[in-house]
Amino acid sequence: MLNFHSMRNFVVIGGGTAGWFAALELRRLFGQPASITVIESPRTRVMSIGEGGILIVPQALKRYGISEDDFMKATGAAYKLGFQYIGWNTGREDDVYYHLFHRVPEADIVNGIPVNWAMLAANGVGVHYAIDSLPLILRNAAQEEIRAARAKAGADHFPASFHFDVQRVAAYLKQVAMARGVRLLEANVNHLERDGESGFVRGIRIDGQEAALPVDFLIDASGFSRIALGKTYNEPMRSYTKYLRHDRALTFYIPPTSKNPHLVTRALAMDAGWMFQIPVHDAQGQERISCGYIHSSAHLSADAAHAEIEKRLGCKIDPLPMMHFDAKHFERVWVGNVMAVGLASGFIEPLESASIGQMLGQMMTFGELVGRSAYIVPELAINTFNQRNQIDWHGIADYLCLRYDVKRRDTPFWRDVATQVFPATYVSLKNCWQYRLPRPIDMATHAIGNLPHFPSTSWMAAGQGTGVVPMQAAAADLASLPSERMLEANKFLASVRSRFGLGTPA
């Protein structure tokens, strides 16, 4: 049992996006009487690189009383309306599909399926044509137009997240947290002192300080250093490397390629992985495109990755230091009076902004658990929290595996991906989707608490894009609809074809 009523000293090791969001959650949860300290190492600096969020990011801003306008102004963030996938099925530039943020009207959902989406899918038309933001994306509208469109429709009916520079976001969250009484301690953590009987962390040894810093509850946001669960507790990790083969990220910047920032995170398939492109205003306020080649070192050397990027983009690049990672996470992220968040708890890969989404989902679920337990949390609830967190990671891994379940065979990497064995949980869903479309019930076991990252319609968009969800699955679902509903759906299909000049099949 953990009795949070008796706790006063809360410590976060590591700043960055994860650490400062954690500090804000602690302040929201425990109020002003709590002492909250964030320890940032002067040797560690947040890498200035672009990142894109999913819809949980604006939810988090609202949770912590931060207006979207203030956030965007302070960080140089730009609106993000979804993801664009280029070359994933064939390797060609004209091979494009989208996963856009969306809200399907309740009136369009029958028997768990979005009828208009199903009509598009059954006729080989991308489901993204049903989403109101698409025309703005296709003409790469200005930020002011996006803001106006959201104001007119309502943010709930025109969902958006953000592209941003992580260094600027971390600096802004630090400013907000410190204004709310969070203490910053710039120091290097030497080691953690554990109680011999309970195993709880009771003190933090800081370089140059004789006395240990007392702690009642510790959040480890130390990134890949993984000071608590890795170096102190030696907790086991679960690996997904046999399913998701990437272990390197070569990041760099290029100048803007368009008048307005791209409204989607671009994911370009490469010979041994994929490359993200995210518009940012960096720490110096300079507008650039942050890029990163996420690839497998077993299939491509660092020099070959560098050369492939320059050939693909037609320009020289000045890469940042190579980032090394493995697709894995701790089986338990909450042990005793310690919880790890962000990279300190695990990492799979950047695709679909899964990392920041998992971190925020975990922190929010932690806050809801503590609050609903009246601040006295039984061990059973902590065990359940860890089990749900594992399921959350499994769901993310399954969703990413869907992205790689494609027909490309033109390089050794894509041939190896095509012949690998996917997780049984993913395969069981895929087998069903040969006969009918994804439904919310399919995703029930993938949700952590009440914060599912990817609804069934997101799986449908991805499955249509990769071919995992075939046209006949949508046709089978439509066959059970009343004739009047089919007539409405056919009218919608005709309007889409007319509006976007798609024509009709021969």
Helices and strands as residue ranges (DSSP letters): E 2-3, G 4-6, E 9-13, H 16-30, E 35-40, E 50-52, H 56-63, H 68-75, E 78-80, E 82-86, E 96-100, G 106-108, E 109-110, E 113-114, H 115-122, G 127-130, H 134-138, H 143-153, E 161-165, H 166-179, E 183-186, E 189-194, E 201-206, E 213-214, E 217-220, G 223-225, I 227-232, E 237-239, E 248-254, E 265-270, E 273-281, E 287-295, H 302-313, E 323-324, E 328-330, E 334-335, E 338-340, G 342-344, E 346-347, G 351-353, H 354-372, E 376-377, H 379-404, H 412-419, H 424-432, H 440-443, G 444-446, H 456-466, H 471-478, H 483-500
